[in-house]
Amino acid sequence: MAPILLACMMMLFSLVSITSPILPSETVLDAAEILYDSGYLSMSLTLELISQTLFPQSSSMTIFAPSDTAFEQLGQPSLSLLQYHCIPVKFTVETLRSLPYGTRIPTLLSKQSLVVTTMSPGGVIEINGVKVNESVVFDVGLLAVFAIDEFFDPSFKIGSSPPVVIVAQSPPPPPVMAIPVVMAAPAQSPSYGFTCTAPFSNDNNRNRIGESLMNSLLKSRGYSVMASFLDLQLLGFNDRSTKLTVFAPLDEEIEQHARNFSADSSIFHRHVLPCRLTWTDLVNFDEGATLRTFVDGFTVKLSTSGDVLVLNGVPVIFPDLYSSDSVVVHGLQQMLLLPGEQGSTTTTTAAGDHYSSFNFNANNSSTSSDDTSVDYGEIGGVNENIKNKIL
């Protein structure tokens, strides 16, 4: 079975692009024009003026665009507030709608997260208590732009008792649970550095249905490479005796490293734990707890950066992406790299916390610490099409 799986993985990697996608500046300019035509003049000018400063190294992005009325009420927002409205991963309407109440989404503003406040699956999408317009303003390539009526408040907090989430019964979706706001460990934290095994369901038909659902969910949310690998790996568990926790990096992140690890199964095995751990389990571990993976000697260290759970410095951006009796999948923005591997994007914050560089301008003092307002009166660098409309 092992040679067959290895051969399948090599074929899989041969189909994966080795080029890391970068958000084209033309796409941002196109988004600015669409925003202008849609009545979001202030945000349109903002993107034109500071897009290179705001996210010069982004591979994908979701932007929340406040209305002109919000700009008029607030005045000129600071750069840090604009960073708080940008997520370094592209989300679709379906993905935003599927996020459970209390989910924290890391932003470009270091150690600051948006909080999902959608009351129930299928209901009105809310973030930080602000309604998100489900009619996406711009959705092309690696960039999505959603409209909101007011600015998100970085100091927003939610209560410790989220509302009851009503889950539709047919068809059965993956289990959804509310995520605690305060990620403090209880007096008795789970043990760690362990292995755990438990029998899978003996209902093979049910297993196949669950695996098919997992495959579809992962592929629809940008984790198709890991989904394909799991299809192959689950074939190897003929006795259905092992439970798994999978940390799935985005496709673009795996593609970026495919050249170096094209025949190395450790690129996947390092992201898999021999135990089923839900999001609630993970956040209840002690700070600094370590978990063994399927790669000998490689462990995953749990810590927090602000209000975000990070694994070896990589934030979890999609908790409980899929959950069944045997497998739980959590979505990551980046890969878990082996010691000494090149291309790591982990940075060290001023507080000394290792944190994945969602703040892409962390090394640029003029952008990471400057909290001055943007001067929208200067239109010298604005796209000619928009400039002509204004003048």
C-alpha positions in Angstrom: 0.0 0.0 0.0 2.8 2.4 0.8 4.4 2.3 -2.7 1.0 2.9 -4.2 0.3 5.9 -1.9 3.7 7.4 -2.7 3.2 7.0 -6.4 -0.2 8.6 -6.1 1.3 11.5 -4.1 4.0 12.0 -6.7 1.4 12.2 -9.4 -0.6 14.6 -7.4 2.3 16.9 -7.0 3.1 16.7 -10.7 -0.2 18.4 -11.3 0.4 21.2 -8.7 1.7 24.5 -9.9 5.0 25.5 -8.3 4.4 29.2 -8.8 3.1 31.1 -5.8 0.3 33.4 -6.8 0.7 37.1 -6.0 -2.2 39.6 -6.0 -1.7 41.6 -9.2 -1.8 45.4 -8.8 -4.2 45.5 -11.8 -6.7 43.5 -9.8 -6.6 46.1 -7.0 -7.1 48.9 -9.6 -10.0 47.1 -11.1 -11.6 46.7 -7.7 -11.1 50.4 -7.0 -13.0 51.2 -10.2 -15.8 48.9 -9.4 -16.0 50.4 -5.9 -16.3 53.9 -7.4 -19.0 52.8 -9.8 -20.9 51.1 -6.9 -21.0 54.3 -4.9 -18.0 53.7 -2.6 -15.9 56.7 -3.6 -13.9 57.0 -0.4 -12.8 53.4 -0.3 -12.1 53.5 -4.0 -9.7 56.4 -3.4 -8.2 54.7 -0.4 -7.2 51.6 -2.4 -5.8 53.8 -5.2 -3.6 55.8 -2.8 -2.3 53.2 -0.3 -2.8 49.7 -1.8 1.0 49.1 -2.1 1.5 50.3 1.4 -1.4 48.4 2.8 -0.6 45.0 1.3 2.5 45.0 -0.9 3.2 41.2 -0.6 -0.2 39.7 -0.5 -1.1 36.5 -2.3 -4.8 36.9 -1.7 -7.1 39.3 0.1 -10.6 40.0 1.4 -11.4 43.7 1.9 -14.4 45.1 3.8 -15.4 48.5 2.3 -17.2 50.9 4.6 -19.8 53.2 3.0 -19.1 56.9 2.1 -21.5 57.8 5.0 -19.2 55.9 7.4 -16.2 57.8 6.1 -18.0 61.1 6.6 -19.0 60.3 10.2 -15.5 59.0 11.2 -13.3 61.3 9.1 -10.0 60.1 7.7 -9.3 56.7 9.2 -5.8 55.7 10.4 -3.7 53.2 8.5 -4.1 50.7 11.4 -7.9 50.9 11.1 -7.7 50.2 7.3 -5.5 47.2 8.1 -8.2 46.0 10.4 -10.6 45.8 7.5 -8.3 43.5 5.4 -8.0 39.7 5.7 -4.9 38.1 4.1 -7.0 35.3 2.5 -9.9 35.4 0.1 -13.3 34.5 1.5 -16.4 33.7 -0.4 -19.9 34.5 0.7 -20.5 30.8 1.4 -17.3 30.7 3.6 -18.3 33.7 5.6 -21.8 32.4 6.1 -20.4 29.0 7.3 -18.2 30.5 10.1 -19.7 29.8 13.5 -20.5 32.5 16.0 -17.4 33.7 17.9 -14.9 32.7 15.2 -11.9 35.0 15.2 -10.5 36.0 11.8 -6.9 37.4 11.8 -6.4 40.7 10.0 -3.5 42.7 8.6 -3.4 44.6 11.9 -1.0 42.7 14.1 -2.7 40.7 16.9 -6.1 42.1 16.1 -8.9 39.9 14.9 -12.4 40.3 13.5 -15.2 38.4 15.4 -18.0 36.6 13.6 -21.3 37.5 15.2 -23.6 35.8 12.7 -26.4 34.4 14.9 -27.3 31.3 13.0 -26.2 29.4 9.8 -27.9 30.8 6.8 -28.8 34.0 8.6 -27.5 37.6 8.0 -23.7 37.7 8.0 -22.4 39.8 10.8 -18.8 40.6 11.8 -18.1 42.7 14.9 -21.9 43.3 15.1 -21.9 45.0 11.6 -23.9 43.5 8.8 -22.0 42.4 5.8 -23.7 42.9 2.4 -23.9 39.4 0.9 -23.9 40.8 -2.7 -20.1 40.9 -3.1 -18.9 44.1 -4.7 -15.8 42.6 -6.4 -14.8 38.9 -6.7 -12.0 38.4 -9.3 -9.0 36.1 -9.0 -7.4 36.4 -5.6 -9.4 39.4 -4.3 -12.9 39.8 -2.9 -14.4 43.0 -1.6 -17.6 43.1 0.6 -19.6 46.2 1.5 -20.4 47.2 5.0 -22.4 50.2 6.3 -19.9 51.3 9.1 -16.4 50.7 10.2 -15.5 47.7 12.3 -14.5 48.7 15.9 -11.1 47.1 16.9 -12.2 47.2 20.5 -15.4 45.2 19.9 -16.0 42.4 22.4 -18.7 39.7 22.6 -20.2 38.1 25.7 -19.0 34.8 27.0 -22.4 33.1 26.3 -23.0 33.0 22.6 -26.6 32.3 21.3 -27.8 28.9 20.6 -26.9 27.9 17.0 -29.7 26.1 15.2 -28.3 23.6 12.7 -30.3 22.4 9.7 -31.0 18.7 9.9 -31.1 17.8 6.2 -28.7 17.5 4.6 -26.5 17.1 7.7 -23.7 19.7 7.7 -20.4 19.2 9.6 -20.9 19.9 13.3 -20.6 23.6 14.3 -19.8 24.8 17.8 -19.4 28.2 19.3 -15.8 29.2 19.9 -14.9 30.7 23.3 -14.0 34.3 23.2 -11.4 34.1 26.1 -9.0 31.3 25.4 -7.8 30.7 28.9 -6.9 27.2 30.0 -9.1 25.6 32.7 -7.7 24.4 36.0 -7.4 20.9 34.6 -6.0 21.1 31.0 -5.8 18.1 28.7 -2.6 16.1 28.7 -0.4 16.5 25.6 2.4 14.7 23.8 0.1 11.7 23.6 -1.3 9.3 21.0 -4.9 8.2 21.0 -6.7 5.5 19.0 -10.3 4.6 18.9 -12.3 2.5 16.4 -14.0 4.2 13.5 -17.6 3.5 12.9 -18.2 0.0 11.5 -20.6 1.5 9.0 -18.4 1.6 6.0 -21.1 3.3 3.9 -21.4 6.1 6.5 -17.6 6.4 6.4 -17.6 6.8 2.6 -20.4 9.4 2.8 -18.5 11.4 5.4 -15.2 11.3 3.5 -17.0 12.5 0.4 -18.5 15.4 2.3 -15.1 16.3 3.8 -13.5 16.2 0.3 -16.2 18.5 -1.1 -16.0 21.0 1.8 -12.2 21.3 1.7 -12.0 21.7 -2.1 -14.7 24.4 -2.0 -12.8 26.4 0.5 -9.3 26.4 -1.0 -7.9 23.2 0.5 -8.1 20.9 -2.4 -4.5 19.6 -2.3 -4.9 18.5 1.3 -8.3 17.0 0.4 -6.8 14.9 -2.4 -4.1 13.7 -0.1 -6.6 12.7 2.6 -8.5 10.7 0.0 -5.4 8.7 -0.6 -4.4 8.4 3.1 -7.8 7.3 4.3 -7.6 4.4 1.9 -4.6 3.2 4.0 -6.6 2.9 7.2 -8.4 -0.3 6.3 -9.0 -1.2 9.9 -10.4 2.3 10.6 -8.5 2.2 13.9 -7.0 5.7 14.0 -8.6 9.1 14.7 -7.0 12.2 13.1 -6.7 15.9 13.5 -5.6 17.6 10.3 -4.1 21.1 10.0 -4.7 22.0 6.3 -2.7 24.8 4.7 -4.2 26.7 1.8 -3.5 25.3 -1.7 -1.4 28.3 -2.7 0.9 27.7 0.3 1.5 24.1 -0.6 2.0 25.0 -4.2 4.7 27.5 -3.2 6.7 24.7 -1.5 6.0 21.9 -4.0 9.3 22.3 -5.8 11.2 21.5 -2.6 9.0 18.7 -1.3 7.6 17.1 -4.4 8.1 13.5 -3.3 8.2 13.9 0.5 5.1 12.7 2.4 6.2 14.6 5.5 4.8 17.8 3.9 1.4 16.2 4.8 2.3 14.0 7.8 3.6 16.9 9.8 0.2 18.4 9.6 -1.6 15.4 11.0 -2.1 14.4 14.6 -2.9 10.8 15.6 -5.8 12.0 17.7 -9.1 13.8 17.1 -9.0 17.3 18.6 -11.7 19.9 18.1 -11.3 23.6 18.3 -12.6 23.6 21.8 -10.0 20.9 22.7 -7.2 23.0 21.2 -8.0 26.3 23.0 -8.2 24.5 26.3 -4.6 23.3 26.3 -2.1 25.1 28.4 0.0 27.8 26.7 3.1 26.1 25.2 1.6 22.6 25.0 3.1 20.4 22.4 1.4 17.7 20.3 3.2 14.9 18.4 2.5 14.4 14.6 3.1 11.5 12.2 6.6 12.8 11.5 9.1 11.5 14.1 10.5 14.3 16.2 8.2 17.0 14.7 5.8 18.5 17.2 3.2 21.2 17.1 3.4 23.9 19.8 0.2 25.6 20.8 0.3 29.3 21.8 -1.8 32.4 21.5 -0.9 35.8 19.9 -3.4 38.3 21.0 -6.7 36.5 20.7 -5.6 34.1 17.9 -4.5 30.5 18.4 -1.2 29.8 16.6 0.6 26.5 15.9 4.3 26.8 15.6 3.8 30.5 14.8 1.1 29.9 12.2 -2.5 31.2 13.0 -5.5 29.0 12.6 -7.9 30.9 10.3 -10.7 28.3 9.8 -11.4 26.3 13.0 -13.5 23.1 12.7 -13.4 23.4 8.9 -14.7 19.8 8.9 -15.6 17.5 11.8 -16.8 13.9 12.1 -16.5 11.1 14.6 -13.1 10.2 13.3 -11.5 13.3 11.6 -11.3 17.0 12.4 -9.8 19.5 9.9 -8.6 23.0 10.9 -7.7 25.5 8.1 -4.3 27.2 8.2 -3.1 30.3 6.3 0.5 28.8 6.0 2.4 25.6 6.2 4.0 24.2 9.3 7.7 24.3 8.3 10.5 22.0 9.5 13.4 23.6 11.4 15.8 25.1 8.9 13.5 25.2 5.9 13.7 28.3 3.8 10.9 30.6 2.9 9.4 30.9 6.4 7.3 34.0 6.8 7.2 34.0 10.6 8.2 37.2 12.2 8.8 38.2 15.8 6.6 40.9 17.2 7.7 43.6 19.6 6.4 41.6 22.5 8.5 38.7 21.4 5.6 36.5 20.2 6.3 34.4 17.1 3.4 35.2 14.8 2.8 34.6 11.2 3.2 37.8 9.2 -0.4 38.8 8.7 1.0 42.3 9.2 2.9 42.3 6.0 4.5 45.7 6.8 6.0 44.5 10.1 9.5 45.4 8.9 8.5 48.7 7.5 8.5 51.2 10.4 6.7 53.8 8.3 3.7 51.5 8.0 3.8 49.2 11.0 3.8 51.9 13.7 2.5 54.9 11.8 -1.1 55.5 12.9 -1.6 58.7 10.9 -4.6 59.4 8.8 -4.6 59.0 5.1 -4.9 62.2 3.1 -7.6 61.6 0.6 -7.2 65.1 -0.8 -4.2 64.0 -2.8 -5.2 62.3 -6.0 -1.9 62.6 -7.8 -1.4 58.9 -8.0 -5.0 57.9 -8.6 -5.9 55.7 -11.6 -6.7 57.9 -14.6 -10.1 56.4 -15.1 -11.2 57.3 -11.6 -9.4 60.6 -11.6 -11.2 61.6 -14.7 -14.5 60.7 -13.1 -13.7 62.9 -10.1 -12.5 65.8 -12.1 
